[in-house]
Amino acid sequence: MAARAKKQGCCEVAGEGSQCRVESLLSVDERGQMVLPKDFRERAGIKAGDKLVLVSWSRDGEICCMSLIRAEELAGLVKDKLGPLMAEIV
């Protein structure tokens, strides 16, 4: 991968300027629901009805990390990666 960041929508892939940080502590209620804090939703531009994809990573069979990605962003990443491959097949 290139040393510099490659922009794909609002997501940076392996680059300078990207960061990881703890945003807040979430609680899960008895129905399995949790709430993203209002200030985070506002900064992220998340509105009612938006679709988010839950991605998980496992280690030794147990989930150790979870991430939310906008459905449009994931669809764009998949299209960018699989589009050229599918064009070669068809």
SEDREN-996046 format. One line per field, with one value per residue (C-alpha): x negated, y negated, z negated; residue in one letter. Coordinates in Angstrom, 1 decimal. Each point is the difference from the previous one (the first is absolute). Example, Ala and Ser with C-alpha at 12.3 -4.5 7.8 and 13.67 -1.06 7.14 Angstrom:
REM SEDREN-996046
east -12.3,-1.4
north 4.5,-3.4
up -7.8,0.7
residuo a,s
REM end
This chain:
REM SEDREN-996046
east 0.0,-1.1,-1.7,2.4,3.7,2.4,3.3,3.1,3.0,-0.6,-2.0,-3.8,-1.8,-3.4,-1.1,-1.3,2.7,2.2,0.6,1.8,1.5,2.5,3.2,2.2,1.1,3.3,2.3,2.2,3.5,2.0,1.4,-3.6,0.2,-2.5,0.0,-2.7,-0.4,1.6,-3.2,-1.7,3.0,-0.1,-3.8,0.4,3.0,2.1,3.7,3.1,0.3,-3.7,-1.4,-3.1,-1.9,-1.4,-3.4,-1.7,-3.5,-0.5,-3.0,0.0,3.7,1.1,1.0,-2.6,0.8,3.0,0.3,2.9,-0.3,2.6,1.6,-0.7,-3.7,-0.2,1.9,-2.4,-3.0,1.4,0.8,-3.5,-1.6,2.4,1.1,-3.2,-0.1,3.6,-0.6,-2.8,2.2,3.0
north 0.0,-3.5,-1.9,-2.9,0.1,0.9,-1.8,2.2,-2.1,-1.3,3.1,0.0,3.2,0.6,-3.6,-3.0,-2.0,2.9,0.6,2.3,-1.3,0.9,-2.0,1.1,2.8,1.7,2.1,2.8,0.2,3.1,0.0,0.0,-3.6,-2.8,-3.7,-1.9,-3.3,-3.1,-2.0,3.0,0.4,-3.6,-0.1,3.2,-1.3,3.1,-0.5,2.1,2.6,0.1,3.5,1.0,3.3,1.8,1.5,2.3,1.5,3.3,1.4,3.7,0.3,-3.0,-3.5,-2.4,-3.2,-1.5,-3.0,-1.8,-1.1,-1.9,2.4,-2.3,-0.1,3.8,0.3,-2.4,1.9,3.3,-1.5,-1.5,3.4,2.4,-2.2,0.4,3.8,0.4,-1.9,2.4,3.0,-1.3
up 0.0,0.6,-2.8,0.4,-0.8,2.8,-0.4,0.5,-0.9,-3.5,-1.0,0.2,0.7,-1.6,-0.1,-1.8,-1.7,-0.9,-3.7,-2.4,-3.2,-2.6,0.6,-2.9,-2.2,1.2,-2.1,1.4,-1.4,-0.7,3.6,1.4,1.1,-0.4,0.8,1.8,-1.9,1.7,0.3,1.8,2.4,0.8,0.7,2.1,1.8,-1.0,0.3,-0.7,2.7,1.0,0.5,-1.8,0.5,-3.1,0.8,-2.6,-0.4,-1.8,-1.8,-1.1,0.8,-2.1,1.2,-1.2,2.0,1.7,2.4,1.6,3.7,2.0,2.4,3.0,-0.9,-0.2,3.3,1.6,-1.3,1.3,3.3,0.4,-0.8,1.7,3.0,2.0,-0.8,1.1,3.2,0.9,-0.7,2.1
residuo m,a,a,r,a,k,k,q,g,c,c,e,v,a,g,e,g,s,q,c,r,v,e,s,l,l,s,v,d,e,r,g,q,m,v,l,p,k,d,f,r,e,r,a,g,i,k,a,g,d,k,l,v,l,v,s,w,s,r,d,g,e,i,c,c,m,s,l,i,r,a,e,e,l,a,g,l,v,k,d,k,l,g,p,l,m,a,e,i,v
REM end
